[in-house]
Amino acid sequence: MATATTHSGARARVRGSAVPTRAADRTTPFEIFFDLVFVFALTRVVALVEANPGAKSLVRALVLLLMLWWAWCAFIWLGNQVRLDRGFVRVGMLVAMAALFVVGLVIPEAWHELPGRIAPAVILAIAFTVVRGCYLVLFALIAWPHRRLRTQILLDVVPQSVSIGLVFIGAGLGGTWQTALWATAFVVDFVGGRSASQYRGWRVGSARHFAERHDLVLIIALGETVLATGARVDLWTSAPAALAVALLGFLTTASLWWAFFGRLSADAAVVLGSSDRARRSALARDAYTLGHFPIVAGVVLVALGSALVLDDVSVAPNAPADAVSVVALAGGAVSFLLGLETFRWVLFRRRRRASIVAAAAVLVAAAASPWIPAWTVAAAIAAIVTVASSLVGRTTPPTAARGQHPLS
């Protein structure tokens, strides 16, 4: 998992018609298109859980979120090496996007068996293999002329191959075995990729581009959260309690945006860009590739929780929310808040207590949910997240203002 920047002479020798990414490059419309398809696949896990709410569905959703995130991150590192919208790379990316779209289509049925037809899990496994295969082939073509980068990508092939094998075996077995093997596939891919990265073949050429890609996918995910609520408008427009819950969901989403984009996003990009090359790779991996996952996953879970609470309120406005609804909404808020502080710690070696206290308060509200109406839980979580975001979204660590990492 990752990318590389070679010296200017070597970069000019990128194979074929691929165009190297320059330090000043920004995210392209083509990359935003790719991110839209990725977020579509991410948000389809909401439909997976809604079809059969329960602990088992939540675990399955988490496994799929991990697999999708890891695959997307691979293309972020690739796009930091060469332009994804130029030459043969664009063709490979379009194939990967089509496969990713199929993954999104199949996700809600991924654990269902359809007699007389190809199992959706097998279709997902094939499409997922195409996505990962496109990354490996494209990166190998780009890396082959460069010894260190070529060795790095070859090291990465081993865990990814084992991971794909486990995905297919899980798809064939189905049920609990499918969940367990797909989770194992992610662990193999993650541990193998993390171990291979110790070789230090990966480099971040454009810190601006790298940070911007992660920021934009988070914005798209937040937008999809609003759409997930809006899609239910015909079901509950006439119910005042449901309308209130929908507005509370919007307030929560807006607060999540403020918590990250108020100051932290820009300051983080400055720190990444001002770090030396060796440290930049580690920061990019730990803060963005790893640290962004709980933030984005938190947004998806908040979308799921908001949708499920809306359903609960529409049926019985003054009844307690279903346990799965509360776990998704509260778990998403906690994941986002703690992920935010993990991200901040990796880059600045500082934390904001407001986020940690707010995460604890959300858990308290969730614990009280069996004895209070569903809309009250939504209101409490929205209030907690809003207050926390107003505190952490308007300040910046002193080191960010100087544009230096505190460990430099």
C-alpha positions as CSV (number, residue, x, y, z in Angstrom):
1,M,0.0,0.0,0.0
2,A,1.4,3.4,-0.9
3,T,3.3,5.4,-3.5
4,A,6.7,6.7,-4.5
5,T,8.4,9.8,-5.7
6,T,11.7,9.3,-7.6
7,H,14.2,12.0,-8.5
8,S,13.3,14.3,-11.3
9,G,15.4,12.4,-13.9
10,A,13.8,9.1,-13.0
11,R,10.3,10.6,-13.0
12,A,10.8,11.7,-16.6
13,R,11.3,8.1,-17.5
14,V,7.9,6.9,-16.3
15,R,6.9,4.1,-18.8
16,G,4.7,4.7,-21.8
17,S,2.3,7.6,-21.8
18,A,1.9,7.9,-18.1
19,V,2.5,11.5,-16.8
20,P,4.3,11.9,-13.4
21,T,2.4,13.8,-10.7
22,R,4.1,17.1,-9.9
23,A,4.4,18.7,-6.4
24,A,2.0,21.5,-7.4
25,D,-0.7,19.2,-8.9
26,R,-4.2,19.4,-7.5
27,T,-7.0,16.8,-7.5
28,T,-8.5,16.3,-11.0
29,P,-12.1,16.0,-12.0
30,F,-11.4,12.4,-13.0
31,E,-10.2,11.6,-9.5
32,I,-13.3,13.1,-8.0
33,F,-15.3,10.9,-10.4
34,F,-13.4,7.9,-9.0
35,D,-14.0,9.0,-5.4
36,L,-17.8,9.4,-6.1
37,V,-17.9,5.7,-7.2
38,F,-15.9,4.7,-4.2
39,V,-18.2,6.6,-1.8
40,F,-21.2,5.0,-3.6
41,A,-19.8,1.6,-2.7
42,L,-19.1,2.7,0.9
43,T,-22.6,3.9,1.5
44,R,-24.1,0.7,0.1
45,V,-23.2,-0.9,3.4
46,V,-26.1,1.2,4.8
47,A,-28.4,-0.8,2.6
48,L,-26.8,-4.0,3.7
49,V,-27.5,-3.3,7.4
50,E,-31.0,-1.8,6.7
51,A,-32.1,-5.0,5.0
52,N,-31.5,-7.0,8.1
53,P,-30.6,-4.9,11.1
54,G,-28.6,-6.7,13.8
55,A,-25.1,-7.2,15.3
56,K,-24.2,-9.7,12.5
57,S,-25.0,-7.1,9.8
58,L,-22.9,-4.4,11.6
59,V,-19.9,-6.7,11.7
60,R,-20.3,-7.5,8.0
61,A,-20.6,-3.8,7.3
62,L,-17.4,-3.1,9.2
63,V,-15.5,-5.8,7.3
64,L,-16.6,-4.4,3.9
65,L,-15.7,-0.8,5.0
66,L,-12.2,-2.0,5.8
67,M,-11.8,-3.8,2.6
68,L,-13.1,-0.9,0.5
69,W,-11.0,1.7,2.3
70,W,-7.8,-0.3,1.9
71,A,-8.4,-0.7,-1.8
72,W,-9.2,3.0,-2.3
73,C,-6.0,4.0,-0.4
74,A,-3.9,2.0,-2.9
75,F,-5.1,4.2,-5.7
76,I,-4.4,7.3,-3.7
77,W,-0.8,6.3,-3.5
78,L,-0.8,5.5,-7.2
79,G,-2.3,8.9,-8.0
80,N,0.5,10.5,-6.1
81,Q,3.0,8.9,-8.4
82,V,1.4,9.5,-11.8
83,R,-1.6,11.4,-13.2
84,L,-4.6,9.0,-13.1
85,D,-6.4,10.9,-15.9
86,R,-3.6,10.5,-18.5
87,G,-2.5,7.8,-20.9
88,F,-2.9,4.1,-20.3
89,V,-3.4,4.8,-16.6
90,R,-6.8,6.4,-17.3
91,V,-7.9,3.2,-19.1
92,G,-6.9,1.0,-16.2
93,M,-8.7,3.4,-13.8
94,L,-11.9,3.2,-15.7
95,V,-11.8,-0.6,-15.5
96,A,-11.2,-0.3,-11.8
97,M,-14.1,2.2,-11.4
98,A,-16.5,-0.1,-13.3
99,A,-15.5,-3.0,-11.0
100,L,-15.9,-0.9,-7.9
101,F,-19.3,0.1,-9.1
102,V,-20.3,-3.6,-9.4
103,V,-19.0,-4.1,-5.9
104,G,-21.3,-1.3,-4.7
105,L,-24.3,-2.8,-6.5
106,V,-23.7,-6.3,-5.0
107,I,-22.9,-5.3,-1.4
108,P,-26.5,-5.4,0.0
109,E,-26.8,-9.0,-1.3
110,A,-23.3,-10.1,-0.5
111,W,-24.3,-12.7,2.1
112,H,-27.4,-14.0,0.3
113,E,-27.7,-17.2,-1.7
114,L,-29.6,-17.1,-4.9
115,P,-30.5,-20.7,-6.1
116,G,-29.7,-21.3,-9.7
117,R,-27.7,-18.1,-10.0
118,I,-24.1,-17.0,-9.3
119,A,-23.8,-16.1,-5.6
120,P,-23.5,-12.3,-5.1
121,A,-20.5,-12.9,-2.9
122,V,-18.7,-14.5,-5.8
123,I,-19.5,-11.6,-8.1
124,L,-18.2,-9.3,-5.4
125,A,-15.0,-11.3,-5.1
126,I,-14.4,-11.2,-8.8
127,A,-15.1,-7.4,-9.0
128,F,-12.9,-6.8,-6.0
129,T,-10.1,-8.8,-7.6
130,V,-10.4,-6.7,-10.7
131,V,-10.1,-3.5,-8.6
132,R,-7.0,-4.8,-6.8
133,G,-5.6,-6.3,-10.1
134,C,-5.8,-2.9,-11.8
135,Y,-3.8,-1.3,-9.1
136,L,-1.1,-3.9,-9.1
137,V,-0.7,-3.9,-12.9
138,L,-0.7,-0.1,-13.2
139,F,1.8,0.3,-10.4
140,A,4.0,-2.5,-11.7
141,L,4.2,-0.9,-15.1
142,I,5.1,2.5,-13.6
143,A,7.6,1.0,-11.1
144,W,9.4,-1.5,-13.2
145,P,12.2,0.8,-14.5
146,H,13.1,1.8,-10.9
147,R,14.8,-0.9,-8.8
148,R,13.7,0.2,-5.3
149,L,10.1,0.9,-6.2
150,R,9.9,-2.3,-8.3
151,T,11.1,-4.3,-5.2
152,Q,8.5,-2.6,-3.1
153,I,5.6,-3.4,-5.3
154,L,6.8,-7.1,-5.6
155,L,6.8,-7.3,-1.8
156,D,3.2,-6.0,-1.8
157,V,2.0,-8.6,-4.3
158,V,2.4,-11.5,-1.8
159,P,-0.1,-10.4,0.9
160,Q,-2.5,-9.1,-1.7
161,S,-2.5,-12.4,-3.5
162,V,-3.1,-14.3,-0.3
163,S,-5.9,-11.8,0.6
164,I,-7.7,-12.3,-2.7
165,G,-7.5,-16.1,-2.3
166,L,-9.2,-15.8,1.1
167,V,-11.9,-13.5,-0.4
168,F,-12.8,-16.2,-2.9
169,I,-12.8,-19.0,-0.4
170,G,-15.0,-17.0,1.9
171,A,-17.4,-16.2,-1.0
172,G,-17.7,-19.9,-1.7
173,L,-18.4,-20.9,1.9
174,G,-20.8,-18.1,2.7
175,G,-22.3,-17.2,6.1
176,T,-20.0,-16.9,9.2
177,W,-17.1,-18.4,7.3
178,Q,-17.4,-15.6,4.7
179,T,-17.3,-12.9,7.3
180,A,-14.4,-14.5,9.1
181,L,-12.3,-15.1,6.0
182,W,-13.0,-11.7,4.5
183,A,-11.9,-10.2,7.8
184,T,-8.8,-12.3,7.8
185,A,-8.1,-11.2,4.2
186,F,-8.0,-7.6,5.3
187,V,-5.7,-8.5,8.2
188,V,-3.3,-10.3,5.9
189,D,-3.4,-7.4,3.4
190,F,-2.9,-4.8,6.1
191,V,-0.2,-6.6,8.1
192,G,1.6,-7.6,4.9
193,G,1.4,-4.1,3.4
194,R,2.5,-2.5,6.7
195,S,5.5,-4.9,6.9
196,A,6.4,-4.4,3.3
197,S,6.4,-0.6,3.8
198,Q,9.4,-1.0,6.1
199,Y,11.4,-1.4,3.0
200,R,10.8,2.3,2.4
201,G,10.2,2.2,-1.3
202,W,7.2,4.4,-1.1
203,R,7.4,8.1,-1.2
204,V,4.9,11.0,-1.3
205,G,5.7,13.3,-4.2
206,S,2.9,15.8,-3.7
207,A,1.8,16.3,-0.1
208,R,-0.8,18.8,-1.3
209,H,-2.4,16.3,-3.7
210,F,-2.3,13.5,-1.1
211,A,-4.0,15.5,1.7
212,E,-6.6,17.0,-0.8
213,R,-7.7,13.6,-2.0
214,H,-8.5,12.5,1.6
215,D,-10.2,15.7,2.3
216,L,-12.5,15.5,-0.7
217,V,-13.5,11.9,-0.1
218,L,-14.6,12.9,3.4
219,I,-16.6,15.8,2.0
220,I,-18.3,13.4,-0.5
221,A,-19.0,11.0,2.4
222,L,-20.6,13.8,4.4
223,G,-22.7,14.7,1.4
224,E,-23.9,11.2,1.0
225,T,-24.9,11.2,4.7
226,V,-27.3,14.1,4.0
227,L,-28.6,12.3,0.9
228,A,-29.2,9.1,2.9
229,T,-31.6,11.1,5.1
230,G,-33.2,13.0,2.3
231,A,-34.0,9.8,0.4
232,R,-36.6,9.0,3.1
233,V,-38.5,12.3,2.8
234,D,-41.7,10.7,1.4
235,L,-41.9,8.3,4.3
236,W,-42.0,10.8,7.2
237,T,-42.6,14.3,5.9
238,S,-45.9,14.4,7.8
239,A,-44.4,13.3,11.1
240,P,-43.1,16.2,13.1
241,A,-40.9,14.0,15.3
242,A,-39.3,12.4,12.3
243,L,-38.7,15.8,10.7
244,A,-37.0,16.9,13.9
245,V,-34.8,13.8,13.9
246,A,-33.8,14.5,10.2
247,L,-32.8,18.0,11.1
248,L,-30.8,16.7,14.1
249,G,-29.1,14.4,11.7
250,F,-28.2,17.3,9.5
251,L,-26.9,19.2,12.5
252,T,-24.7,16.3,13.5
253,T,-23.3,16.0,9.9
254,A,-22.6,19.7,9.7
255,S,-20.8,19.5,13.1
256,L,-18.6,16.7,11.9
257,W,-17.7,18.8,8.9
258,W,-16.8,21.7,11.2
259,A,-14.7,19.5,13.5
260,F,-12.4,18.5,10.7
261,F,-12.5,21.3,8.2
262,G,-12.6,24.2,10.6
263,R,-8.9,24.3,11.0
264,L,-7.5,20.8,11.3
265,S,-7.6,19.9,7.6
266,A,-5.5,22.9,6.4
267,D,-3.1,22.7,9.3
268,A,-2.5,18.9,8.6
269,A,-1.7,19.6,5.0
270,V,0.9,22.2,6.0
271,V,2.6,19.8,8.4
272,L,2.6,17.0,5.8
273,G,4.0,19.3,3.2
274,S,6.7,20.8,5.4
275,S,8.1,17.4,6.6
276,D,11.2,15.9,5.0
277,R,10.7,13.1,2.5
278,A,11.5,10.2,4.9
279,R,9.1,11.4,7.6
280,R,6.5,12.4,5.1
281,S,5.9,8.9,3.9
282,A,5.3,7.7,7.5
283,L,3.0,10.6,8.3
284,A,1.0,10.0,5.1
285,R,0.6,6.3,6.0
286,D,-0.2,6.7,9.7
287,A,-2.3,9.9,9.6
288,Y,-4.1,9.6,6.3
289,T,-4.1,6.0,5.1
290,L,-4.7,4.6,8.6
291,G,-5.9,7.6,10.6
292,H,-8.6,8.7,8.2
293,F,-10.4,5.3,8.3
294,P,-12.2,5.8,11.6
295,I,-13.1,9.3,10.5
296,V,-14.7,8.2,7.2
297,A,-16.2,5.0,8.8
298,G,-17.7,7.2,11.5
299,V,-19.4,9.3,8.9
300,V,-20.9,6.2,7.2
301,L,-22.1,4.8,10.5
302,V,-23.7,8.2,11.5
303,A,-25.5,8.0,8.1
304,L,-26.7,4.5,8.9
305,G,-27.7,5.4,12.5
306,S,-29.6,8.5,11.4
307,A,-31.5,6.5,8.8
308,L,-32.4,3.7,11.3
309,V,-33.5,6.2,14.0
310,L,-35.7,7.9,11.5
311,D,-37.3,4.6,10.8
312,D,-37.8,4.0,14.5
313,V,-39.4,7.4,15.0
314,S,-41.6,7.1,12.0
315,V,-43.1,3.9,13.5
316,A,-43.3,4.9,17.2
317,P,-42.3,8.6,17.9
318,N,-42.1,8.2,21.6
319,A,-40.7,4.7,21.9
320,P,-37.0,4.0,22.6
321,A,-34.8,3.5,19.5
322,D,-33.7,0.0,18.4
323,A,-30.4,-1.1,19.8
324,V,-28.8,-1.4,16.4
325,S,-29.9,2.2,15.5
326,V,-28.2,3.5,18.7
327,V,-25.0,1.4,18.2
328,A,-24.7,2.7,14.7
329,L,-25.3,6.4,15.5
330,A,-23.4,6.5,18.7
331,G,-20.6,4.3,17.4
332,G,-20.2,6.5,14.3
333,A,-19.9,9.6,16.4
334,V,-17.4,8.0,18.8
335,S,-15.4,6.6,15.8
336,F,-15.2,10.0,14.2
337,L,-14.3,11.9,17.4
338,L,-11.6,9.5,18.4
339,G,-10.3,9.2,14.9
340,L,-10.1,12.9,14.8
341,E,-7.8,12.9,17.8
342,T,-5.7,10.0,16.5
343,F,-5.2,12.0,13.3
344,R,-4.3,15.1,15.3
345,W,-1.9,13.1,17.5
346,V,0.1,11.6,14.6
347,L,0.6,15.0,13.0
348,F,0.9,17.3,15.9
349,R,1.6,15.1,19.0
350,R,-1.4,16.9,20.6
351,R,-4.9,16.0,21.5
352,R,-8.0,18.0,22.3
353,R,-9.8,16.8,25.4
354,A,-13.1,18.1,24.1
355,S,-13.3,15.3,21.5
356,I,-12.5,12.6,24.1
357,V,-14.9,13.9,26.6
358,A,-17.6,14.2,23.9
359,A,-17.0,10.6,22.9
360,A,-17.5,9.5,26.5
361,A,-20.7,11.6,26.7
362,V,-22.1,10.0,23.6
363,L,-21.5,6.5,25.1
364,V,-23.5,7.7,28.2
365,A,-26.3,8.9,26.0
366,A,-26.3,5.6,24.2
367,A,-26.4,3.6,27.5
368,A,-29.5,5.6,28.5
369,S,-31.3,4.9,25.2
370,P,-33.5,2.0,26.4
371,W,-35.3,4.3,28.8
372,I,-35.8,7.4,26.7
373,P,-37.6,8.2,23.3
374,A,-35.6,7.7,20.1
375,W,-35.6,11.3,19.2
376,T,-34.1,12.2,22.6
377,V,-31.1,10.1,21.9
378,A,-30.6,11.7,18.5
379,A,-31.0,15.2,20.1
380,A,-28.5,14.3,22.8
381,I,-25.8,13.0,20.4
382,A,-26.4,16.0,18.1
383,A,-25.9,18.4,21.0
384,I,-22.8,16.7,22.2
385,V,-21.1,16.5,18.8
386,T,-22.1,20.1,18.0
387,V,-20.5,21.5,21.2
388,A,-17.4,19.4,20.8
389,S,-17.0,20.5,17.2
390,S,-17.4,24.2,18.1
391,L,-14.5,23.7,20.5
392,V,-12.1,21.7,18.4
393,G,-12.9,23.2,15.0
394,R,-11.8,26.7,15.7
395,T,-8.3,26.2,17.2
396,T,-5.0,25.0,15.8
397,P,-1.9,23.6,17.5
398,P,0.9,26.2,17.7
399,T,3.2,24.0,15.6
400,A,0.8,24.1,12.7
401,A,1.1,27.9,12.5
402,R,4.9,27.5,12.0
403,G,4.4,24.9,9.4
404,Q,6.6,22.4,11.2
405,H,6.1,18.9,12.7
406,P,6.7,19.0,16.5
407,L,9.1,16.1,16.1
408,S,11.3,17.8,13.5
